Amino acid sequence: MTEQTPSRTLPAGFGRAFVLTLREALEGAADDLGDLDRRAGDGDFGTNVRTAMKHFDENLEADEPSSYREYLTALYMAWLGVGGTSGPLFGMFFRDLAKAGEESGAEGDAGAADAGVPTAAQFADALAAGQATVQRYGEAKVGDKTMIDSLDPAVAALRAALEADPETSAVEALFAAEDAAVAGATATAQTTARRGRASYVGDASKGVIDPGSAAMAIVISSARAGADGSGVAHFGWIA
């Protein structure tokens, strides 16, 4: 693996910025995500999102995180406390994301503001690990109208951007991943669900963006927002 240049590292405090941006974005999009699920599923996804964020807030109050891993751990524990199918799958995904950079010793001093911040390449590897876990337990593949439809192209775009040009910054690569994730999510409106509860309604799911795929695109957007310092994830395209 090539040495990471400063522009390809993620900023100190990335874990906090990423997760808190995601928390606000998911709360803001919960109504739209729930509406998508009512139109092509059992309608509980918006409630599940709010429940997960409530658990997350409780986790922060109980033990305030101080590192990338701790913020992601608070998030994955919150999702694992949610019922249905989405809770465990998102929980296991974020559990893998919490391990980004772990093998290379990126964890560092747990008391430091930038403790455990992964590089962009390590973050991409963790996204890919999370994808593999979701696919293993959810038995979904690209085209099945699930969160994989936005996650898979995001991982591919992030890795491609980092590998294509050594001058590409982490933020630029994450913008590419965000664009790919949104395109993947919106494309699910043209497909029929083959996995999850939306598969029970058959052609009724056609014309509706998959809510899990939309939520995953918000995850990628929040990671970009955490890296570029804006703190603003984009999800207006869902409505």
N, C-alpha and C positions, 0 to 999 in steps of 0.2 A: 504494500500500500504506500502511495506517495505521501510525503510529509504535507501536512495541512498548512496553508498560508494563513495569515491573520484574517483575511477576508472570507475564508471558508470555515472559520470557527463560528460557533454561535455565541452570542453575547452573554456576559455575566448576568445572572438573573433570568436567563431564558426560560427556565422551568416555571418560575413564578409568573412571568409575563404571558407565556403561552397558556398556562392552565387558567389563570384568572380571566384572560381574554375569552377563552373557550367557554368558561362558565357564564359570562355575560352574553355571549353570542347564542348559546343554547337556550338560555332563558328568553332571549329576545325572539328566537325562532320557534319556540315551543308550540305556539298556537298554529303556525303554518305547518309544522311537522305533524302535529296531531290531526290537522285537516287532511293532509295527504294520506295519513293512515286510515282515517275514517272513509276516505273515498276508495281505498284499495287494500284494506286490511281490517283489523278488528278495532281500530281507533284508539288504542291505548298508548301509542308511542309518545305523544305529547305529555301525557301524565307520567310516563316512565322517565322522560327527560327531567321533568320538574322534581320528581322523587329523587333521582340521582343527584341533582344539584342541591337539594335540601340535605341529603346525606353528606355531600361534599362540604357544605357550610358547617355542618356539625363536626366533621372531622377537623376542619381548620380551627374551630373554637376549642376543641379538645386538646389539640397538639399542633401548634403552628409550624408548618414546614420551614426548612431553611436551606433546602437543596433541590436540585432538579429531581432526583429520585424521590424525595419525600413529597413533593407536590404531585408527582404522577402517582405515587402510592396512595395518597389521599383520594385522588380521582378514581383509581381503579377499585379501591375498596368501596367507594360510594356506589359505583355501578354494580358491583357484585351483590350489593344489598337490594337491588331492584329485581322484581320478579319478571316472569315472561321469558321470551327468547333474547330480547335485546340486552337486558341487564348483564347476564353472564358473558355474552359475546363481546360487548364493549368493555366489560371488566377485564377479560382475558387479553383483549387487544391492548388496553392501557397498561396492563401488567408487563407485557413485553416491551412497551414503549418506555417504561420506567427503567428498564435495564440498558438503555442506550449508552454505549461507551464503557460498560461495566468490565468487559474482558480486558480492555487495554489499560485499566487502572485510572479511568477518568474521574472516578468518584472523588478523589482528593480529600481535602479537609472538610468534614461534614459541617463545620461551623462557618465556613466561608460563604460569601454571597454567591460565588460562581461554582460552588462545590458540585462536582458531577456533571457539569455542562458538557454534552457530547459535541463532537464535530458534526458538520452537515452530513458527512458520509456515514458516521455512526448512527445518526438519526435516521437516515435512509435505511440502514440495515435493520434498525429496530422496527421501523414501519413494515418492512418486508417480513420480519419475524412475526409481528402481530397479524399480518395478512395470512401467513401460513397457519397460525393457530386458529384464526376464525374459519379458514377454509377446512381445516381438519375437523373441527367440532361442528361447524354449521353445514359442512358438505356442499358449499356453494362454489360456483366458478363464475368467471366473467360471462355476462349475458343472462344470468339467472335473476336479475333485478334485485340485487342486495347491495349492502355496503361495499362489497368487493368491486362493483362496477365503477366506483369512484376511487377506491383505494389502490387498485392495481395500476391504473394509468398514472396516478400521482407518484407512486414509487418508481415506475419506469421513467417518468419525466424528470424526477429529482435526480436519479442516478445518471441519466443521459446528460443532463445539464452539467453535472459535476465532472463527468468524464470527458465531455466534448472539448472543454476549454479550461485550462488551469487558471485563467483569469476570472472565470465566472465566480461570483461571490455566493455565499450561502443564501443571502436574501434573494438574489436573482434566481437561483436554483429553486428556492421555495415558491417564488412567484410562478415559475414554470409548472411546478407541482400543483399549485392551487388552480391554475388555468385548466390543467388536465383533469383534476378532480371534479371541477364544476362541469366541464364538458361531459365527463363520464356520468355524472349524476343526472344532468338534464336529458341525456340520451336514454335514460331508463324509461322515460315517458313513452318511448316508441316500442317498448318491449312488453312481453307478458311474463308475469312472475312464474318462476319454476321452483323456487324455494321459499320457505317461510309461510306465514299465515296468508299473505297476499296471494299465494299460489292457489288457495282454495276458491278464490272468486274468479279465476280464469281470465277471460278477456276484459272483465270489468276493471282490471288493473292497468289496462292499456290507456295511454293518454295521461297518466298520472306519474309524476316523479316518485321514485321509491324513497320513502322517508329515511331509511337507514343510510342509503347512498348520499342523500342530501346532508344528513348529520355528519357523515364522514368527510364530506367536502368542507363542512364548517370546521372540522378538526384541522384539516390541512391549512385552511385560511387563517385559523387562529395561530398555527405554528409560524406562518409567514408574518403575521402581525406581531407576534412575540419577538421575532428576529429583527424586524425592521424598526421596532420601537413605536409603531403607530398605535398599537393596542386596539386596532379596529379590524374585525373580521367581516367579510362581505357575505351576506346571505339574502339580500333583497331580490335576487333572482329566483328564490323559491316561490314567492307569492305569485 
